[in-house]
């Protein structure tokens, strides 16, 4: 059975929260953009933390049976992206997140209430 977007978001947010990703935000873009239905944005403490979060998400996706996810970026860039059927996860280093400021760019889109640590 396919998981709902809300179930996917919950699993991703719990995973990131458990692994100490900082400043987790989820944005509902369904009525604001056609590039994704949702953004999940998180900050990693440093490049090794970014890599650990990114690698861990890949394992989570594979273990959960998420087929067809896309991924881009390397830790050295300070910004890594994973997309699974419209749920796009952005993992940033602090400076890159502040520079691109996706929350401000999509300020008209509603944020989702996150449980567990947020």
Beta strands, then each sheet from edge to edge (+ up, - down):
strand 1: 22-28
strand 2: 38-44
strand 3: 70-72
strand 4: 79-84
strand 5: 87-93
sheet 1: 1+ 2- 5- 4+ 3-
end
